[in-house]
Amino acid sequence: MIPQPAPTVGRSDWFVHDRFGLFIHWGIYALPARHEWVKNREKIADADYQRYFDHFDPDLYDPAAWARAARNAGMRYVVVTTKHHDGFCLFDSQLTDYKATNTPARRDLIRPLVEAFRAEGLKIGFYHSLIDWHHPEFPVDGLHPQRDDLAFREAQRHRDVRKYAEYLHGQVRELLTNYGKIDILWLDFSYSSRDWGWSKGKGKDDWQSERLVAMVRQLQPEVLLNNRAEVGGDFVTPEQYQPRGWVHVDGQPVVWEACQTLNGSWGYDRDNLDWKPPTLLVRMLVDSVSKGGNLLLNVGPTARGEFDPRAQQTLAAIGEWTRLHGRAIYGATASPLTPPPDCRYTQRGNRLYLHAFAWPFRHLHLPGMAGRVEYAQLLNDASEIRMVETGTLGHGTPDSGAADSLTLVLPVQKPDVTVPVIELFLKAAPQA
Ligand code: GLC
């Protein structure tokens, strides 16, 4: 039986079908180009961080090019940072001056992005930071860039998180009112369990999450909400790791999405060399779907407004694979069957997809599959894969354990694709 996730409040039917999205982390942290947490890591005060605001001039920004790159990579939705923890807003919020319209960019950078991605047929998601290291009412805590400036801490003791929460709610209202239908809202993040002694972390009481979520549901009943405001949500978000299996909450399989980077950083990080090869990223996509989940893969554009060449090449390489293997991804999910070593299964109705992470010599044995497969082919070129069900494979050597095994006869040469996939047409659709 193919497992089913617990139902969601927002609409998730398209989400669990589409499986693959683009995360975009863009903001003025692209100028220092050393991670989106640079303000925190280097303990930069507002006055010093201002230089990035003053020099943000993304003259090459072409959201249509981003949307095309995403579409060609096989991505079906986008989640873009409207504001990150540094408080800088890419959209034209009426509630702050700390926004793109007041930088040399001089315009709302979110609106044309939404239009461009919609035009390519992608669904739209907003990432909005719950944390804000710029807002004057956001209490200074152990994550704040000026946490070690004792005079600053003392002078700022009056900060009132309730006033900040009003601002937060107001901005979420703007985002869900002024940009048409929004498919995903990705709020990030809560840390109420943190305790530095002199300050505590923040969570649902600070954000007033229940009220916030009620407003979200009222403004956009279909929006799919993530789980980082400490009041549940429609889907869970393992970050920078692949879970061991279908993610469960309270014993129930849930809708989930792994979020992953190209190189360990979300924001543009010039000198970072931890680039994952496309093969690994394709495997991570397959791995997610084989466990009933999605993959949200991030690009951190430069401050000129482009995907840097390494990101572009990676997306193009992934697109080569998804173009030929989309049948094994879109609308597919975890299979109840257990794959052989070095492989993953995804399943869509009576079609079982075997993703070979390693290419064995000539024979791939599928335990338990004797008599269950009607036809088998390589997915990249629809060339038949012959099957052997019983007996010996040569010179009468006993093939122990072969009784219920199906053996696929593979070409010696691995097909010239990142991850080869064999499409198996099962004889009877598994019971729902
Ligand atoms: C984290 C980080 C962050 C990134 C996000 C993506 O919580 O704070 O910089 O935006 O995860 O999942």
Residues whose N, C-alpha, C, O or C-beta is under 5 A from the ligand:
A	BS01	GLC	E36 F189 E239 C259 W266
